[in-house]
């Protein structure tokens, strides 16, 4: 696991380079298999070192604690704040982000929708941290592989809005907040 974790930056750089070179005039095209293999490696790295290291705390412990007293929607927002702040060092040291505007766009605007979706996954899966870890790994890994598309990012808000309405996430549930409460 340590080898995979330390290889993460190299895997990410290779995926970004392949993505950059996939098409366009005068650019060398790489086989889809090479891009898929690197994407899979990046996904596994994100699963082990982001999803499985973060989600037990955020969704496995903090979310159920908040859902004991608050609605899933309120609990999502209460988890979102420390989760966004947790990522501030990555954003402000240049490792991930570039500016305060980038931080607000990603960690405030998009993270709120993603936090709602992660709460929805957690509750719909009966409290599975594995499910939230897989989703976390997916949204961390695939921006390196898939083309950037702001209209597709808008679907996060549509999906989050649908989850809120369909599951009435504004209501405090009488059901247990986590499997260990059952």
C-alpha positions, 0 to 999 in steps of 0.5 A: 500500500505504501508503494501505491500511495507514493506512486500516486503523484506519478500515476496522476501525472501519467494520466494527465499526460496521456489525457493531454496527448490523446487527441488533437492535431499533431498529437500522438494518440494513446491506446484506450487501454493505456488510459484505462489502466492508468485511470484504474490505478489512480482510482485504486490509489484514491480509494485507498488513500482518500476514500478509505482514509477520510470517509470513516471519519466524515461519513462513518462517525461524524455524519451519524452523530449529526443525524441523531439530532438533525435532518440528513440535509442539515447533517450534510451541511454540518459535515461539509464545513470541516470537510472543506476546511480539511482540504484547505492546506491542499488548496492553498499550498498549490498542491491542488488549488490555485486561489481563493476563488478556486477554493470557493468554487470547488470546496464550497459550491461543489462540495455542498452538492457532493456532501449531500450526495454522500449523505444520500449514498450513506443513508440509502446503503444502510450506513456503508462507508465502503459505498461512500469511499467508492464514490469519493474515489471516483470523483477524485480520480476521474477528473484526471481522465475525463474531459472537463465539462462544466455543463456535466458538473451542473448534473451534480446539483440536479442529482443532489436536488433530486436526492433532497426532494426524493428522500425528503432530506429536510426531515429528521428521521426516526430511523437509526443514524448508523448500523451500530445504532440498530 
